[in-house]
Structures are given as C-alpha cells and as structure tokens.
Amino acid sequence: MYRLLLALLLLFPSEASSADGVVRIGPNSAVERATITLEEIASFEGLSDERRTALARLSFGPAASPARARVLSGTSIREQILRVDPNVTVEVPPQVRVHTAYREVRAQEVRETLEKAIRLRMPWAPETVRLSRWNLPKTFPVSAHAHRTVIRFRPGEDFLGRVSATVSVIDPTAESAPKVERTAWVEVDVRQPIVVAARTLRRGQVLDAESVRLEERGLRGLPRGILTSLEEVLGKRVERATGDGAPLLRSSLQLERLVRRSDRIRVEAQTPGLELKMDARALENGVLGQVIRAENPTTRRRFLVEVTGERRGRVALPGVGGGP
C-alpha cells in the first residue's frame, strides 16, 4: 500500500509541490501612480524575468485619492494572479490596504506660482503693481509625482481688482489621473502716471504743456484708451471737450485713422518663441496705439487688436492703452 501511494504521488504531484516561485503581498502597501499594479504592492521570489513581467503589469483598478487608501480583497488578488500564472504560490492576507503616496502643496507654493502667472500676463511695469489680500487654499495633498501646476484665469480677465484663478496640480506622466483643483484670488492694484486735463479743454483746442499734466492714478475702473505719456498729446487737437482733472483718452484727440471699420487688417500675435500672423476684419475705427475690436472672418471669434500702422495691428493684452 505504501509503495502504491508513493507511485501515485510521483505520477500526480500535488498543487503545492508543483508551485514554482512566490508572490508575497503584505497587509499595507503604497503606490505612487494613478493605477494600482501588482509590481507596486508585491514582492517576487524565484520567478523568471518573463513570468515576473507578466505578473507585474496586473492591474487592480484606480488608486485612491492622494493621502487616502483603497481596501482590496485578498481572494480577488489571488484569483487574478493565478489566472495569469497558475504555478505560483500566492501569499496574501484577507485584505490589502493600498495607500496613495502623496506630497503636500502649501499656500506659499500656490502664491508663488499664481503671482508669476499674473505678472507674465500683465502689460504693466512690475514697480507699478501691488498684490494684496491674498486668499489661498490651505495645505492640500496631491500625487507624489504631481509637479506641474496649471493656472486658469476667468475668460476676459483684465488683471485689475480681484483676480481669481483655478489652480490645478497634475502628474504630467499620467493624463488619466484625476486633477486636484483649488481656487485662489488676490487683489491687484496698479498705479501709474496718466495724462489728465490741467483745466477744462474745448473741442478744437491745441494741447500745450499748460493744458495737461501727469497724475498718478489707480487704473481700476478707468476706461480703455487712457494715455500715459505727455509726448502722445502735446500739439494734438481736442476732439471732444474734457473736464478739469479728467483722464485724457485717445478718443479725446483728433488723430489720423489708420484703420477704419470693416477694413481687412494684418494682425500679429506673439508668444515666447512663437510669432503668428493672420488677417482679421476691423469692427471699429482706430488710430495709432488704440485698441479696437476685430473679428476672425473664418471662425467669427472676436478679440482685441492694438493698431500699429495703416491696416496693421497686434493682438492686445488686457489692460491700459485701449480704445474708447
């Protein structure tokens, strides 16, 4: 009887004795990517490179939010592993708690990134701008590999007064990973000298040094088209009456129209390392330096253009120097 049992064991090895290699998973693991893979939560022993590679890419679904955890069933993990490699020994507890590795984003990091984004987009000299009354998110967790911060401002933001933004911190190597978003805002105060009437100005009057002066003003609430240099106005005629102390606008002066409504104009758009040119249709008259509305004749999208010459202009930044 003993000899018969031994012969049967040799012919039909038990499942335990046929196992080759071990996959060992502890009760707690940490992952850094958006998807939980076996490679990150397990250790492998006695497996060939080919078998290890096949098992390592096994996926167990999305990871939890940063600093949180998902609880996986040990039975489900075992079943998935054995479907790929039935000859491996799986050592796994009944439950596996998988934490998502994270880093903390502090208010100072958000502030520095937001301030840089604002100053890059503003058309004013840095010394004329004051940022105050910051409203920043409290420290929050993001994926350990999320190191790209994206700032989105409101459409048509003029960067005066309260400037709000959405701050997203993402992992650029995992596009499918959920973004972590927070909101922030800051008060932007811009003060610089502008040209104002030194006395009441009548239509047709030629402006001289006694007619106008420079006066420092906060730009919030001022109309588009204010002037910031006396050289722009001296010797020019007044187009419409202006009260004492009122800002002088381009529309207040009699200037040669370089662009007329419905003109086809050549527009340049410049960004760091890139220069584009396109044709647009002027939606209003414009003089040198004036910001007017224009339209892309193909897409019908409207935008602002600063007049730079006869039937020429460049895409205008929001802020001062605009038209009426």
NUKOLTOR-632884 format. One line per 8 residues: for each residue x, y, z of N, C-alpha, C. Coordinates in nm, 3 decimals. Each point is the difference from the previous one (the first is absolute). Layout:
# NUKOLTOR-632884
X,Y,Z,X,Y,Z,X,Y,Z  ...
This chain:
# NUKOLTOR-632884
0.083,-0.121,0.000,-0.083,0.121,0.000,0.087,0.126,0.000  0.104,-0.003,0.078,0.090,0.116,0.007,0.066,0.024,-0.135  0.043,-0.111,-0.065,0.065,0.015,-0.130,-0.097,0.056,-0.105  -0.125,-0.043,0.005,-0.101,0.050,-0.093,-0.024,0.150,0.018  -0.009,0.047,0.125,-0.020,0.142,0.029,0.117,0.082,-0.049  0.121,-0.052,0.019,0.119,0.073,-0.045,0.002,0.014,-0.152  -0.039,-0.108,-0.068,-0.003,0.004,-0.146,-0.102,0.100,-0.051  -0.117,0.009,0.066,-0.102,0.096,-0.041,0.048,0.143,0.021
0.069,0.023,0.109,0.051,0.136,0.027,0.103,0.042,-0.105  0.079,-0.096,-0.044,0.101,0.032,-0.102,-0.065,0.029,-0.135  -0.108,-0.077,-0.027,-0.069,0.021,-0.127,-0.083,0.127,-0.001  -0.063,0.032,0.114,-0.089,0.115,0.008,0.044,0.090,0.115  0.094,0.090,-0.024,0.049,0.089,0.107,-0.114,0.087,0.052  0.001,0.026,0.128,-0.102,0.088,0.059,0.018,0.142,-0.049  -0.108,0.084,0.017,0.005,0.140,-0.042,0.110,0.075,0.073  0.016,-0.032,0.128,0.102,0.069,0.079,0.139,-0.030,-0.053
0.024,-0.125,-0.034,0.135,-0.034,-0.044,0.028,0.048,-0.141  -0.107,0.028,-0.079,0.021,0.044,-0.137,0.024,0.151,-0.009  -0.025,0.072,0.112,0.018,0.145,-0.001,0.146,0.034,-0.023  0.023,0.105,-0.075,0.137,0.042,-0.034,0.007,0.151,0.011  0.059,0.051,0.107,0.008,0.143,0.021,-0.107,0.048,0.095  0.025,0.119,0.059,-0.090,0.053,0.101,-0.031,0.146,-0.030  -0.126,0.038,0.016,-0.043,0.141,0.000,-0.049,0.030,0.140  0.065,0.094,0.066,-0.031,0.030,0.139,-0.052,0.144,0.011
-0.117,0.016,0.063,-0.065,0.132,0.014,-0.031,0.023,0.147  0.039,0.114,0.053,-0.026,0.032,0.138,-0.136,0.065,0.019  -0.040,0.022,0.125,-0.133,0.059,0.026,-0.008,0.149,-0.033  0.115,0.066,-0.010,0.003,0.143,-0.032,0.102,0.026,-0.109  -0.040,0.077,-0.100,0.090,0.035,-0.109,-0.022,0.147,-0.037  0.094,0.054,-0.074,-0.011,0.139,-0.048,0.031,0.003,-0.149  -0.078,0.076,-0.075,0.023,0.016,-0.143,0.017,0.148,-0.031  0.065,0.027,-0.113,0.028,0.138,-0.038,-0.070,0.042,-0.127
-0.055,-0.097,-0.073,-0.064,0.031,-0.127,-0.152,-0.004,0.013  -0.067,0.034,-0.109,-0.146,0.009,0.002,-0.068,-0.136,-0.001  0.073,-0.103,-0.041,-0.056,-0.135,-0.006,0.080,-0.093,0.090  -0.069,-0.088,0.073,0.067,-0.096,0.088,0.045,-0.120,-0.084  0.129,-0.027,0.001,0.054,-0.116,-0.071,0.066,-0.094,0.100  0.007,-0.128,-0.038,0.061,-0.099,0.088,0.147,0.032,0.028  0.066,0.059,-0.098,0.141,0.033,0.016,0.025,0.089,0.122  -0.097,0.091,0.029,0.020,0.095,0.109,-0.040,-0.056,0.136
-0.083,-0.103,0.005,-0.050,-0.046,0.130,0.055,-0.137,0.040  0.080,-0.064,-0.087,0.045,-0.136,0.029,0.151,-0.013,-0.014  0.053,-0.105,0.061,0.139,-0.041,-0.024,-0.003,-0.135,-0.069  0.102,-0.029,-0.083,0.004,-0.121,-0.080,0.126,-0.080,0.037  -0.017,-0.131,0.011,0.114,-0.087,0.030,-0.003,-0.121,-0.090  0.115,-0.033,-0.055,0.014,-0.123,-0.079,-0.072,0.000,-0.132  -0.023,0.117,-0.059,-0.069,0.008,-0.128,0.097,0.043,-0.109  -0.021,-0.054,-0.120,0.079,0.046,-0.114,-0.043,0.142,-0.037
0.085,0.067,-0.075,-0.031,0.137,-0.042,-0.130,0.005,-0.078  -0.022,-0.100,-0.084,-0.119,-0.002,-0.084,-0.126,-0.012,0.085  0.002,-0.092,0.099,-0.117,-0.019,0.086,-0.022,0.123,0.089  0.110,0.053,0.049,-0.011,0.118,0.087,-0.061,0.118,-0.076  0.044,0.020,-0.125,-0.052,0.111,-0.081,-0.150,-0.016,-0.024  -0.043,-0.124,-0.029,-0.142,-0.025,-0.026,-0.084,0.030,0.123  0.051,-0.035,0.118,-0.075,0.024,0.123,0.006,0.146,0.043  0.114,0.063,-0.021,0.020,0.136,0.051,-0.102,0.098,-0.057
-0.043,-0.021,-0.124,-0.091,0.098,-0.061,-0.147,-0.025,0.031  -0.028,-0.101,0.084,-0.138,-0.022,0.042,-0.055,0.126,0.068  -0.120,0.041,-0.039,-0.060,0.123,0.054,-0.119,-0.034,0.089  -0.012,0.076,0.108,-0.112,-0.019,0.094,-0.085,0.126,0.012  -0.004,0.078,-0.108,-0.088,0.116,-0.003,0.070,0.128,0.044  -0.075,0.109,0.003,0.059,0.130,0.032,0.043,0.009,0.147  0.105,0.076,0.021,0.045,0.026,0.136,-0.095,0.100,0.067  0.008,0.007,0.131,-0.083,0.095,0.074,0.053,0.142,-0.021
-0.075,0.096,0.045,0.046,0.138,-0.003,0.128,0.013,0.084  0.084,0.100,-0.030,0.122,0.017,0.078,-0.028,0.002,0.150  0.085,-0.070,0.075,-0.007,-0.009,0.146,-0.114,-0.089,0.049  -0.073,-0.063,-0.091,-0.107,-0.091,0.038,0.038,-0.143,-0.038  -0.091,-0.094,0.025,0.031,-0.140,-0.026,-0.119,-0.074,-0.056  0.028,-0.108,-0.075,-0.101,-0.095,-0.045,0.025,-0.133,0.069  -0.106,-0.070,0.033,0.011,-0.133,0.060,-0.036,-0.103,-0.106  0.096,-0.089,-0.030,-0.021,-0.103,-0.102,-0.020,-0.136,0.066
-0.078,-0.083,-0.065,-0.025,-0.135,0.048,0.120,-0.090,-0.032  0.053,-0.068,0.102,0.111,-0.092,-0.023,-0.039,-0.114,-0.091  -0.124,-0.048,0.014,-0.049,-0.110,-0.085,-0.002,0.042,-0.146  -0.049,0.121,-0.027,-0.006,0.049,-0.138,0.141,0.017,-0.058  0.092,0.049,0.081,0.138,0.015,-0.047,0.057,-0.137,-0.037  -0.020,-0.099,0.089,0.053,-0.135,-0.025,-0.056,-0.057,-0.130  -0.130,0.015,-0.020,-0.063,-0.055,-0.121,0.059,0.061,-0.127  0.020,0.131,0.002,0.055,0.066,-0.119,0.143,-0.046,-0.027
0.077,-0.017,0.105,0.139,-0.044,-0.017,0.005,-0.142,-0.058  -0.082,-0.089,0.055,0.002,-0.140,-0.045,-0.055,-0.017,-0.141  -0.085,0.091,-0.044,-0.047,-0.006,-0.139,0.115,0.028,-0.096  0.093,0.084,0.041,0.115,0.030,-0.085,0.108,-0.106,0.013  0.024,-0.046,0.124,0.105,-0.098,0.025,-0.048,-0.099,0.107  -0.059,-0.113,-0.042,-0.058,-0.095,0.097,0.105,-0.077,0.081  0.128,0.010,-0.036,0.104,-0.077,0.068,0.075,0.081,0.104  -0.053,0.113,0.040,0.070,0.084,0.098,-0.072,-0.011,0.134
0.077,0.013,0.108,-0.058,0.003,0.133,-0.032,0.145,0.036  -0.121,0.025,0.045,-0.043,0.135,0.034,-0.020,0.009,0.151  0.074,0.088,0.061,-0.016,0.026,0.143,-0.061,0.140,0.016  -0.127,0.005,0.038,-0.072,0.126,0.008,-0.100,-0.007,0.116  -0.011,0.105,0.081,-0.097,0.001,0.109,-0.142,0.018,-0.054  -0.101,-0.017,0.084,-0.140,0.015,-0.047,-0.029,0.138,-0.058  0.065,0.103,0.053,-0.020,0.136,-0.053,0.135,0.069,-0.016  0.008,0.080,-0.104,0.123,0.078,-0.025,-0.039,0.147,-0.008
0.058,0.078,0.086,-0.027,0.144,0.003,0.108,0.071,-0.082  -0.042,0.067,-0.108,0.094,0.062,-0.093,-0.010,0.152,0.012  0.102,0.061,0.057,0.005,0.144,0.014,0.058,0.063,-0.127  -0.039,0.124,-0.026,0.057,0.074,-0.112,0.104,0.099,0.054  0.123,-0.017,-0.046,0.106,0.090,0.044,-0.032,0.142,-0.044  0.041,0.097,0.076,-0.036,0.138,-0.030,0.107,0.097,0.049  -0.013,0.120,-0.049,0.077,0.112,0.053,-0.097,0.111,0.034  0.042,0.093,0.081,-0.090,0.108,0.041,0.032,0.129,-0.076
-0.104,0.065,-0.046,0.014,0.130,-0.065,-0.040,0.106,0.102  0.092,0.087,0.031,-0.026,0.103,0.101,-0.041,0.132,-0.064  -0.059,0.086,0.079,-0.052,0.127,-0.050,0.110,0.082,-0.067  0.122,-0.004,0.053,0.109,0.079,-0.057,0.032,-0.044,-0.142  -0.006,-0.131,-0.026,0.025,-0.050,-0.135,-0.107,0.050,-0.097  -0.126,-0.002,0.043,-0.108,0.052,-0.084,0.019,0.148,-0.025  0.036,0.074,0.103,0.017,0.145,-0.014,0.111,0.033,-0.100  0.113,-0.067,0.010,0.111,0.029,-0.090,-0.036,-0.030,-0.144
-0.068,-0.113,-0.023,-0.039,-0.038,-0.137,-0.105,0.096,-0.056  -0.098,0.037,0.082,-0.105,0.091,-0.046,0.056,0.139,-0.028  0.087,0.049,0.086,0.058,0.133,-0.023,0.081,0.001,-0.129  0.076,-0.105,-0.024,0.079,-0.007,-0.124,-0.092,0.001,-0.122  -0.110,-0.076,0.006,-0.094,-0.005,-0.112,-0.064,0.136,-0.025  -0.037,0.070,0.106,-0.062,0.132,-0.015,0.098,0.098,-0.063  0.122,0.004,0.052,0.098,0.098,-0.050,0.040,-0.028,-0.143  -0.002,-0.126,-0.042,0.032,-0.032,-0.139,-0.105,0.053,-0.097
-0.124,0.012,0.049,-0.110,0.039,-0.088,-0.032,0.149,0.007  0.053,0.070,0.097,-0.035,0.141,0.015,0.087,0.087,-0.090  -0.056,0.105,-0.058,0.077,0.086,-0.089,0.071,0.115,0.073  -0.001,0.000,0.134,0.056,0.112,0.073,0.136,-0.032,0.059  0.075,0.106,0.026,0.131,-0.015,0.063,-0.017,-0.055,0.142  0.090,-0.089,0.044,-0.015,-0.061,0.132,-0.011,0.100,0.114  0.071,0.112,-0.010,-0.001,0.096,0.110,-0.133,0.074,0.015  -0.088,-0.011,-0.099,-0.130,0.067,0.008,-0.109,-0.089,0.061
0.034,-0.126,0.028,-0.100,-0.098,0.040,0.018,-0.038,0.147  -0.111,-0.007,0.071,0.002,-0.047,0.139,-0.105,-0.109,0.015  0.042,-0.115,0.054,-0.090,-0.111,0.025,-0.026,-0.010,0.150  -0.126,-0.011,0.038,-0.032,0.000,0.143,-0.123,-0.086,0.027  -0.028,-0.020,0.129,-0.119,-0.073,0.046,-0.012,-0.137,-0.067  0.108,-0.076,0.006,0.000,-0.132,-0.060,-0.102,-0.091,0.068  -0.074,-0.076,-0.081,-0.089,-0.103,0.051,0.047,-0.132,-0.061  0.070,-0.081,0.081,0.066,-0.119,-0.051,-0.056,-0.125,0.067
0.003,-0.113,-0.070,-0.049,-0.125,0.061,0.094,-0.047,0.111  -0.056,-0.072,0.093,0.083,-0.062,0.104,0.082,-0.113,-0.062  0.100,-0.045,0.073,0.084,-0.109,-0.048,-0.086,-0.119,-0.043  0.029,-0.056,-0.119,-0.080,-0.112,-0.050,0.091,-0.104,-0.065  -0.044,-0.128,0.002,0.083,-0.108,-0.056,-0.022,-0.018,-0.150  0.108,-0.037,-0.070,-0.007,-0.036,-0.141,0.087,-0.124,-0.020  -0.014,-0.061,-0.116,0.081,-0.117,-0.032,0.149,0.032,0.016  0.076,-0.101,0.042,0.144,0.021,0.022,0.071,0.048,-0.126
-0.053,-0.034,-0.117,0.063,0.040,-0.125,-0.068,0.122,-0.064  -0.095,0.059,0.068,-0.068,0.118,-0.055,0.087,0.123,0.028  0.068,0.044,-0.102,0.090,0.114,0.018,-0.028,0.113,-0.099  -0.103,-0.017,-0.082,-0.034,0.107,-0.096,-0.123,0.074,0.051  0.014,0.132,0.013,-0.110,0.084,0.047,-0.055,0.081,-0.118  -0.130,-0.010,-0.021,-0.067,0.071,-0.111,-0.091,0.106,0.061  0.013,0.124,-0.047,-0.082,0.112,0.047,-0.098,0.039,-0.110  -0.129,0.003,0.032,-0.102,0.043,-0.097,-0.074,0.121,0.056
0.001,0.110,-0.077,-0.070,0.121,0.040,-0.137,0.006,-0.066  -0.084,0.087,0.050,-0.132,0.018,-0.058,0.012,0.053,-0.143  -0.090,-0.039,-0.090,0.003,0.055,-0.136,-0.011,0.152,0.004  0.084,0.068,-0.076,-0.005,0.145,-0.008,0.057,0.070,0.121  0.077,-0.069,0.082,0.058,0.060,0.120,0.085,0.122,-0.037  -0.026,0.115,0.069,0.077,0.121,-0.031,0.113,0.025,0.099  0.015,-0.089,0.099,0.109,0.007,0.096,0.003,0.131,0.077  -0.120,0.045,0.035,-0.016,0.117,0.086,-0.105,-0.035,0.105
0.022,0.044,0.123,-0.094,-0.032,0.107,0.019,-0.144,0.044  -0.109,-0.067,0.036,0.010,-0.139,0.046,0.020,-0.093,-0.119  0.111,-0.070,0.000,0.033,-0.094,-0.107,-0.011,-0.141,0.057  -0.093,-0.076,-0.054,-0.023,-0.138,0.047,0.062,-0.099,-0.098  0.037,-0.117,0.052,0.059,-0.103,-0.085,-0.030,-0.137,0.058  -0.001,-0.099,-0.091,-0.007,-0.140,0.041,0.140,-0.058,-0.010  0.044,-0.063,0.107,0.135,-0.056,0.007,-0.012,-0.152,-0.007  0.061,-0.060,-0.103,-0.001,-0.146,-0.016,0.142,-0.052,0.012
0.017,-0.106,0.079,0.131,-0.064,0.015,-0.013,-0.140,-0.057  0.079,-0.031,-0.103,-0.019,-0.126,-0.073,0.132,-0.075,-0.015  -0.015,-0.128,-0.029,0.114,-0.084,-0.036,0.004,-0.007,-0.152  0.097,0.066,-0.065,0.001,0.004,-0.148,0.023,-0.136,-0.064  0.047,-0.098,0.076,0.024,-0.133,-0.056,-0.122,-0.090,0.010  -0.104,0.047,0.067,-0.122,-0.081,0.016,-0.120,0.089,-0.031  -0.031,0.014,-0.129,-0.106,0.090,-0.043,-0.137,-0.042,0.051  -0.018,-0.131,0.023,-0.130,-0.047,0.045,-0.023,0.020,0.150
0.105,0.034,0.072,-0.013,0.018,0.145,-0.087,0.123,0.029  -0.082,-0.006,0.103,-0.084,0.115,0.033,0.082,0.120,0.042  -0.044,0.118,-0.042,0.068,0.124,0.038,-0.044,0.042,0.140  0.093,0.060,0.071,-0.035,0.059,0.128,-0.009,0.151,-0.022  -0.119,0.056,0.022,-0.023,0.142,-0.029,-0.036,0.076,0.127  0.047,0.124,0.004,-0.036,0.092,0.106,-0.018,0.139,-0.063  -0.071,0.087,0.069,-0.018,0.137,-0.049,0.079,0.097,0.089  0.039,0.111,-0.060,0.074,0.103,0.072,-0.031,0.135,-0.063
0.019,0.106,0.075,-0.015,0.134,-0.057,0.090,0.099,0.072  0.025,0.112,-0.066,0.085,0.104,0.055,-0.048,0.134,-0.054  0.016,0.104,0.079,-0.034,0.135,-0.045,0.120,0.059,-0.075  -0.023,0.045,-0.123,0.106,0.058,-0.082,-0.025,0.150,-0.013  0.093,0.078,0.051,-0.011,0.145,-0.007,0.114,0.052,-0.087  -0.036,0.071,-0.108,0.100,0.055,-0.092,-0.012,0.151,0.003  0.109,0.064,0.031,0.004,0.146,0.003,0.115,0.048,-0.087  -0.031,0.098,-0.087,0.105,0.058,-0.084,-0.046,0.136,-0.049
0.094,0.084,-0.041,-0.038,0.132,-0.049,-0.080,-0.009,-0.129  -0.109,0.077,-0.008,-0.078,0.010,-0.123,-0.019,0.148,-0.033  -0.035,0.027,-0.123,-0.021,0.138,-0.044,-0.141,0.044,0.037  -0.010,0.114,0.071,-0.131,0.056,0.035,-0.003,0.146,-0.045  -0.120,0.050,-0.014,-0.017,0.141,-0.039,0.037,0.090,0.118  0.087,0.098,-0.026,0.040,0.095,0.105,-0.105,0.110,0.018  -0.090,0.012,-0.096,-0.113,0.092,0.007,-0.105,-0.050,-0.099  -0.114,0.062,-0.003,-0.104,-0.042,-0.094,0.049,0.021,-0.143
-0.013,-0.104,-0.082,0.048,0.005,-0.138,-0.119,0.007,-0.095  0.013,0.092,-0.100,-0.108,0.016,-0.097,0.033,-0.073,-0.129  -0.105,-0.038,-0.074,0.021,-0.067,-0.129,0.075,0.092,-0.095  0.102,-0.054,-0.067,0.080,0.077,-0.095,0.121,0.065,0.062  0.010,0.002,0.132,0.113,0.063,0.068,0.127,-0.082,-0.023  0.114,0.071,-0.026,0.129,-0.066,-0.015,0.063,-0.015,0.139  0.042,-0.120,0.032,0.052,-0.028,0.134,0.146,0.043,0.012  0.029,0.071,0.112,0.137,0.038,0.030,0.033,-0.045,0.142
0.119,0.035,0.048,0.045,-0.046,0.132,-0.086,0.054,0.113  -0.075,0.110,-0.024,-0.087,0.056,0.103,-0.138,-0.066,0.003  -0.030,-0.076,-0.104,-0.134,-0.058,-0.013,-0.015,-0.135,0.069  0.113,-0.071,0.012,-0.007,-0.136,0.053,0.110,-0.022,0.103  -0.015,-0.104,0.079,0.102,-0.037,0.098,-0.006,-0.151,0.024  0.108,-0.052,0.060,0.002,-0.141,0.040,-0.045,-0.010,0.145  -0.084,-0.099,0.027,-0.050,-0.019,0.137,-0.011,-0.150,0.026  0.055,-0.044,0.113,-0.005,-0.143,0.031,-0.141,-0.040,0.041
-0.050,-0.105,-0.063,-0.135,-0.048,0.028,0.000,-0.153,0.008  -0.094,-0.050,0.076,-0.026,-0.143,-0.006,-0.077,-0.030,-0.128  0.037,-0.105,-0.072,-0.058,-0.025,-0.132,-0.136,-0.070,0.005  -0.034,-0.057,0.115,-0.127,-0.072,0.007,-0.116,0.097,-0.020  -0.089,-0.035,-0.089,-0.118,0.083,-0.024,0.020,0.106,-0.107  0.124,0.023,-0.044,0.022,0.099,-0.105,-0.039,-0.060,-0.135  -0.047,0.084,-0.092,-0.040,-0.052,-0.132,0.120,-0.041,-0.083  -0.025,-0.083,-0.101,0.108,-0.034,-0.094,0.039,0.123,-0.078
0.127,0.006,-0.037,0.046,0.110,-0.085,0.067,0.111,0.075  0.033,-0.018,0.131,0.069,0.107,0.071,0.141,0.015,-0.056  0.056,0.118,0.018,0.133,0.031,-0.052,0.097,0.015,0.117  0.124,-0.044,-0.021,0.097,-0.002,0.108,0.124,0.084,-0.027  0.003,0.073,-0.111,0.117,0.080,-0.036,-0.044,0.136,-0.054  0.063,0.106,0.049,-0.032,0.134,-0.050,0.036,0.016,-0.147  0.105,-0.070,-0.043,0.042,0.011,-0.141,-0.109,-0.048,-0.095  -0.089,-0.085,0.051,-0.107,-0.051,-0.085,-0.107,0.106,-0.029
-0.006,0.105,0.082,-0.112,0.093,-0.011,0.041,0.143,-0.037  0.122,0.039,0.033,0.040,0.139,-0.026,-0.004,0.029,-0.150  -0.062,0.113,-0.035,-0.015,0.040,-0.139,-0.121,-0.057,-0.068  -0.072,-0.089,0.066,-0.120,-0.060,-0.058,-0.122,0.086,0.030  -0.103,-0.010,-0.085,-0.124,0.074,0.022,-0.100,-0.086,0.077  -0.081,0.068,0.079,-0.101,-0.069,0.080,-0.120,-0.034,-0.088  -0.040,-0.125,0.002,-0.114,-0.046,-0.079,-0.131,0.025,0.074  0.001,-0.015,0.131,-0.121,0.025,0.077,0.039,0.061,0.134
-0.088,0.082,0.052,0.027,0.074,0.123,0.030,-0.095,0.115  0.094,0.041,0.085,0.043,-0.082,0.114,0.010,0.088,0.124  -0.059,-0.044,0.111,-0.001,0.079,0.122,0.134,0.002,0.072  0.019,0.100,0.083,0.122,0.014,0.079,0.022,-0.124,0.086  0.121,-0.061,-0.009,0.034,-0.117,0.079,-0.044,-0.132,-0.058  -0.074,0.003,-0.110,-0.047,-0.125,-0.061,0.113,-0.065,-0.081  0.006,-0.133,-0.002,0.102,-0.068,-0.082,-0.019,0.033,-0.147  0.109,0.017,-0.070,-0.006,0.024,-0.144,0.006,-0.134,-0.071
-0.094,-0.021,-0.092,-0.007,-0.126,-0.074,0.043,0.022,-0.145  0.037,-0.108,-0.066,0.033,0.013,-0.142,-0.119,0.053,-0.078  -0.119,-0.039,0.042,-0.119,0.047,-0.068,-0.025,0.149,0.024  0.074,0.059,0.098,-0.015,0.142,0.028,0.078,0.087,-0.098  0.088,-0.063,-0.080,0.089,0.074,-0.089,-0.036,-0.022,-0.146  0.035,0.099,-0.082,-0.018,-0.011,-0.144,0.125,-0.065,-0.059  -0.009,-0.130,-0.028,0.114,-0.076,-0.051,-0.037,-0.062,-0.134  0.101,-0.026,-0.079,-0.022,-0.062,-0.131,-0.046,-0.144,0.019
-0.106,-0.035,-0.067,-0.050,-0.135,0.007,0.082,-0.090,-0.092  0.066,-0.097,0.059,0.079,-0.093,-0.078,-0.079,-0.126,-0.034  -0.107,-0.024,0.074,-0.088,-0.113,-0.027,-0.143,0.051,0.004  -0.077,-0.042,-0.099,-0.142,0.036,-0.003,-0.086,-0.125,0.013  -0.118,0.022,0.052,-0.092,-0.112,0.020,-0.019,-0.077,-0.130  0.004,-0.134,0.011,-0.015,-0.095,-0.111,0.128,-0.018,-0.081  0.107,0.075,0.033,0.128,-0.022,-0.068,0.050,-0.141,0.025  0.068,-0.055,-0.099,0.073,-0.125,0.020,0.138,0.038,0.052
0.036,-0.049,0.117,0.126,0.040,0.062,0.089,-0.122,0.023  0.131,0.025,-0.001,0.099,-0.105,0.026,0.037,0.006,0.148  -0.020,-0.112,0.070,0.019,-0.003,0.145,0.112,-0.098,0.036  0.087,0.044,0.091,0.106,-0.085,0.051,-0.034,-0.043,0.142  0.039,-0.122,0.034,-0.017,-0.051,0.137,0.133,-0.062,0.041  0.055,0.049,0.110,0.130,-0.047,0.045,-0.010,-0.064,0.137  0.062,-0.117,0.013,0.017,-0.067,0.128,0.147,-0.040,0.008  0.051,-0.034,0.118,0.141,-0.039,0.009,0.034,-0.112,-0.098
0.091,0.030,-0.092,0.045,-0.100,-0.096,-0.092,-0.025,-0.118  -0.107,0.079,-0.012,-0.095,-0.023,-0.108,-0.059,0.132,-0.048  -0.007,0.015,-0.133,-0.060,0.120,-0.058,-0.097,-0.043,-0.109  -0.125,0.047,0.010,-0.103,-0.036,-0.097,-0.052,0.126,-0.069  -0.044,-0.015,-0.124,-0.061,0.110,-0.074,-0.130,-0.050,-0.062  -0.100,0.088,-0.001,-0.130,-0.039,-0.054,-0.072,0.125,-0.050  -0.104,-0.021,-0.081,-0.085,0.108,-0.046,-0.125,0.004,0.087  -0.048,0.122,0.026,-0.121,0.017,0.079,-0.080,0.116,-0.056
-0.123,0.012,0.047,-0.086,0.110,-0.043,-0.020,0.096,0.117  0.032,0.128,-0.024,-0.017,0.101,0.105,-0.147,0.025,0.025  -0.038,0.008,0.126,-0.139,0.026,0.037,-0.023,0.144,0.041  0.109,0.080,0.002,-0.013,0.142,0.033,0.121,0.074,-0.053  -0.010,0.134,-0.004,0.111,0.083,-0.044,0.111,-0.003,0.104  0.124,0.029,-0.043,0.110,0.003,0.095,0.113,0.091,-0.044  0.063,0.064,0.098,0.117,0.083,-0.024,0.122,-0.071,0.057  0.119,0.052,-0.022,0.122,-0.062,0.046,-0.004,-0.023,0.150
0.027,-0.122,0.042,0.004,-0.032,0.142,-0.134,-0.033,0.062  -0.108,0.021,-0.075,-0.133,-0.028,0.054,-0.030,-0.149,-0.007  -0.072,-0.050,0.100,-0.043,-0.140,0.000,-0.144,-0.005,-0.049  -0.021,-0.078,-0.104,-0.133,-0.009,-0.061,-0.044,-0.147,-0.003  -0.127,-0.020,-0.024,-0.052,-0.135,-0.014,0.017,-0.047,-0.144  0.035,-0.127,-0.015,0.015,-0.060,-0.133,-0.061,-0.139,0.001  -0.016,-0.056,-0.119,-0.065,-0.130,-0.012,0.074,-0.088,-0.100  0.018,-0.126,0.039,0.054,-0.098,-0.094,-0.110,-0.033,-0.100
0.019,0.029,-0.129,-0.109,-0.020,-0.097,-0.039,-0.145,-0.020  0.087,-0.092,0.040,-0.031,-0.143,-0.018,-0.076,-0.056,0.119  0.052,0.025,0.121,-0.060,-0.058,0.121,-0.103,0.091,0.065  -0.002,0.130,-0.041,-0.087,0.102,0.060,0.038,0.030,0.145  0.115,-0.045,0.041,0.046,0.029,0.137,0.050,0.144,0.008  -0.044,0.071,0.104,0.038,0.140,0.015,0.111,0.015,0.103  0.086,0.098,-0.022,0.112,0.023,0.091,0.044,0.146,-0.013  0.094,0.041,0.084,0.048,0.138,0.001,0.131,0.011,-0.075
0.014,0.108,-0.075,0.120,0.025,-0.080,0.049,0.142,0.027  0.130,0.014,0.025,0.060,0.133,0.013,0.048,0.045,-0.137  -0.042,0.118,-0.044,0.037,0.053,-0.132,0.146,0.040,0.001  0.079,-0.057,-0.094,0.143,0.030,-0.008,0.039,0.071,-0.128  -0.091,0.009,-0.096,0.029,0.067,-0.126,-0.123,-0.001,-0.088  0.018,0.040,-0.124,-0.114,0.004,-0.091,-0.047,-0.142,-0.031  -0.122,-0.029,0.044,-0.060,-0.132,-0.016,0.087,-0.111,0.058  0.065,0.030,0.110,0.086,-0.098,0.068,-0.024,0.008,0.151
0.025,-0.112,0.068,-0.016,-0.001,0.145,0.060,-0.124,0.062  -0.009,-0.008,0.130,0.046,-0.120,0.072,-0.103,-0.032,0.107  -0.011,-0.129,0.031,-0.095,-0.044,0.103,0.036,0.071,0.130  -0.101,0.062,0.062,0.025,0.083,0.118,-0.019,-0.078,0.127  0.086,0.027,0.098,-0.019,-0.051,0.135,-0.108,0.083,0.069  -0.071,-0.058,0.097,-0.097,0.081,0.073,0.070,0.106,0.084  -0.064,0.112,0.021,0.062,0.102,0.083,-0.006,0.137,-0.063  0.101,0.081,0.027,0.000,0.138,-0.047,0.036,0.006,-0.146
-0.015,0.123,-0.054,0.039,0.025,-0.138,-0.104,-0.034,-0.101  -0.124,-0.019,0.044,-0.105,-0.042,-0.092,-0.072,0.116,-0.063  -0.100,-0.035,-0.076,-0.080,0.099,-0.069,-0.113,0.050,0.085  -0.094,0.072,-0.057,-0.108,0.057,0.077,-0.094,-0.105,0.054
